[in-house]
Amino acid sequence: MTTRAGPYQRIKSFRPARTLVGGVETRVYIATRLGASGFRSDRGPEGGPVGAWPEVRVDEMSRYIDHILQPGEKVLYSTNAHWMFYLPAVAAWFAVAILLVVSWLATVPALTLFCWASAAVVAVVALFLTLKGWFHRWTTETDVTDRRVVHKTGFIKRNTFEIALDKIESVDVEQSIFGRLLNYGDVTIMGVGEGRQRIPTIASPLAFRNSITAR
């Protein structure tokens, strides 16, 4: 965090605000100064808002693409892994609900105890699957810029690939019946001299392909 203040500006505190940086909404902190009278003021010396000055700017969260953009390069389309990665967790939570209902309806104490124990075990598994699905979607990024396609997976062990748009020969989309209903599918990108790159279970695969081919 950097702070720059004029000779007569005294930074008192910071207030949160939101702004768009590279097409991504981020949170920044705007300086609040004490005016000459000692009262809290959000106005600059020229009457403009303090937020218009470059005093304080702290990005709360940034994406991989934000760190590798070249000067003048723009992000045209961004997508992620589909939410279907949560389906195993949803099924597990549904099983927990069924076990709890059975334990409530059971009249045999042994059966009630068994259902409670089974629900506890399945709940742990459901929680693990939920966190696993969330972590996968959080660490997966797919972006199309005006120069290239960038795909990143992983957090500590990171796997990435990039293909320049002018080297892309074809973009193929594979969707099952459920994929068409839920709007997900597998995308295969064939690059000249780059080989074949496959992105599985991506959200809105047709829109992603159009963002590459319609240029």
C-alpha positions in Angstrom: 0.0 0.0 0.0 1.4 3.4 -1.0 0.3 6.8 0.4 1.1 10.1 -1.0 -0.2 13.3 0.6 0.3 16.9 -0.1 2.0 19.3 2.4 -1.4 20.3 3.9 -3.2 17.0 3.7 -3.4 14.7 6.7 -4.5 11.2 6.1 -7.0 10.2 8.8 -8.4 6.9 7.8 -9.3 4.7 4.8 -12.8 3.9 3.4 -13.5 1.0 1.1 -14.7 1.5 -2.5 -15.0 -0.6 -5.6 -13.6 0.0 -9.0 -13.0 -1.9 -12.3 -9.4 -2.8 -13.0 -8.8 -4.6 -16.3 -12.5 -5.5 -16.5 -12.3 -7.1 -13.0 -14.1 -5.6 -10.0 -11.6 -5.0 -7.2 -11.8 -3.2 -3.9 -9.6 -0.2 -3.2 -9.2 2.0 -0.2 -9.6 5.7 -0.5 -7.9 8.1 1.8 -10.0 10.3 4.1 -8.2 13.4 5.3 -8.8 15.9 8.0 -9.7 19.4 6.6 -8.3 22.6 8.0 -11.2 22.8 10.4 -10.5 19.3 11.7 -13.7 17.8 10.3 -13.7 14.7 8.2 -13.6 15.5 4.5 -13.7 13.4 1.4 -12.9 16.3 -0.9 -9.7 17.2 -2.6 -7.9 20.5 -2.6 -9.5 21.4 -5.9 -13.0 20.4 -4.8 -12.8 17.0 -6.4 -13.2 13.7 -4.6 -10.2 12.3 -2.8 -10.9 9.1 -4.7 -9.8 10.8 -7.9 -6.2 11.2 -6.6 -3.8 8.3 -6.8 -3.0 8.4 -3.1 -4.1 5.0 -1.9 -4.9 1.9 -4.0 -4.8 -1.6 -2.6 -6.0 -4.5 -4.8 -7.8 -6.9 -2.6 -7.7 -9.7 -5.1 -6.2 -10.2 -8.5 -6.4 -12.9 -11.2 -3.6 -14.6 -13.0 -4.3 -12.8 -16.3 -3.9 -9.5 -14.6 -0.2 -10.3 -13.9 0.7 -11.3 -17.5 -1.2 -8.7 -19.6 1.2 -6.9 -22.0 0.9 -3.1 -22.5 -2.1 -2.4 -24.6 -3.5 -6.0 -24.3 -7.2 -6.2 -23.5 -9.2 -9.1 -22.0 -12.2 -9.9 -24.4 -13.8 -12.8 -22.6 -13.3 -14.7 -19.3 -14.9 -17.9 -18.2 -14.4 -20.7 -15.6 -15.0 -24.3 -14.8 -18.7 -25.1 -14.7 -20.6 -25.3 -11.5 -21.3 -29.0 -12.2 -18.1 -29.7 -10.2 -20.4 -29.2 -7.2 -22.8 -32.0 -8.2 -21.1 -34.7 -6.2 -21.2 -32.5 -3.1 -24.9 -31.8 -3.8 -25.6 -35.5 -4.0 -23.7 -36.1 -0.8 -25.7 -33.4 1.1 -28.9 -34.9 -0.3 -27.9 -38.2 1.2 -27.3 -36.5 4.5 -30.7 -35.0 4.4 -32.3 -38.4 3.7 -30.4 -40.1 6.6 -31.6 -37.4 9.0 -35.2 -37.8 7.8 -35.0 -41.6 8.3 -33.4 -41.1 11.8 -36.3 -38.8 12.7 -38.9 -41.3 11.4 -37.2 -44.4 12.9 -38.7 -46.0 16.0 -35.8 -48.3 16.7 -33.1 -46.6 18.8 -30.4 -48.7 17.1 -31.6 -47.6 13.6 -31.7 -44.0 14.8 -28.2 -44.1 16.1 -27.0 -45.8 12.9 -28.6 -43.1 10.7 -27.0 -40.3 12.9 -23.6 -41.9 12.6 -23.9 -42.4 8.9 -25.1 -38.8 8.4 -22.1 -37.5 10.2 -19.7 -39.5 8.0 -21.4 -38.5 4.8 -21.5 -34.9 5.9 -17.7 -34.9 6.3 -17.5 -36.4 2.8 -19.9 -33.8 1.5 -18.0 -31.0 3.1 -14.8 -32.3 1.5 -16.4 -32.5 -2.0 -17.8 -28.9 -1.6 -14.4 -27.5 -0.7 -12.8 -29.5 -3.5 -15.3 -28.2 -6.1 -14.9 -24.6 -4.9 -11.1 -24.8 -4.9 -11.0 -26.2 -8.4 -13.2 -23.4 -9.7 -11.3 -20.8 -7.8 -7.9 -21.9 -9.1 -9.1 -22.3 -12.7 -9.1 -19.4 -15.1 -9.7 -19.2 -18.9 -9.4 -15.9 -20.7 -9.3 -14.7 -24.3 -7.5 -11.4 -25.0 -7.1 -9.6 -28.3 -3.8 -11.4 -28.7 -4.0 -14.9 -27.1 -5.9 -17.6 -25.2 -4.7 -18.2 -21.6 -5.8 -21.2 -19.5 -4.6 -21.7 -15.9 -5.3 -24.4 -13.3 -3.8 -25.1 -9.9 -2.6 -23.0 -7.0 0.7 -24.2 -5.6 1.4 -26.5 -8.5 0.3 -24.3 -11.5 -0.4 -25.6 -15.0 -0.8 -23.0 -17.8 -0.9 -22.8 -21.5 -1.1 -19.9 -23.9 -1.8 -19.9 -27.7 -1.6 -16.8 -29.9 -4.8 -16.1 -31.7 -3.1 -16.0 -35.1 -1.8 -19.5 -34.5 -5.2 -21.1 -33.7 -6.3 -23.4 -36.5 -9.6 -24.7 -35.1 -11.7 -24.7 -31.9 -13.9 -27.8 -31.3 -16.7 -28.1 -28.8 -18.0 -31.3 -27.3 -21.3 -31.3 -25.4 -23.4 -34.1 -24.0 -27.1 -33.9 -23.6 -26.7 -32.7 -20.0 -23.9 -30.4 -21.2 -26.3 -28.7 -23.6 -29.0 -28.4 -21.0 -26.6 -27.0 -18.3 -24.4 -25.1 -20.7 -21.0 -26.7 -20.3 -18.7 -28.8 -22.4 -15.2 -29.7 -23.4 -13.2 -27.4 -25.7 -10.3 -28.5 -27.8 -8.0 -25.9 -29.4 -5.8 -26.9 -32.3 -2.8 -24.6 -32.8 -0.4 -24.4 -35.8 2.8 -25.7 -34.3 1.3 -25.7 -30.9 -0.4 -29.1 -30.8 -3.8 -29.9 -29.3 -4.9 -28.3 -26.0 -8.1 -29.5 -24.3 -10.1 -27.5 -21.7 -12.6 -29.8 -19.9 -16.0 -29.0 -18.5 -15.9 -25.3 -19.3 -18.9 -23.0 -18.7 -20.5 -21.5 -21.8 -18.3 -23.3 -24.3 -20.0 -21.9 -27.4 -19.6 -18.3 -26.2 -15.9 -19.1 -25.5 -15.4 -20.4 -29.0 -17.1 -17.5 -30.6 -14.9 -15.1 -28.7 -11.9 -16.8 -30.4 -13.2 -17.2 -33.9 -15.2 -14.0 -34.3 -12.2 -11.7 -34.6 
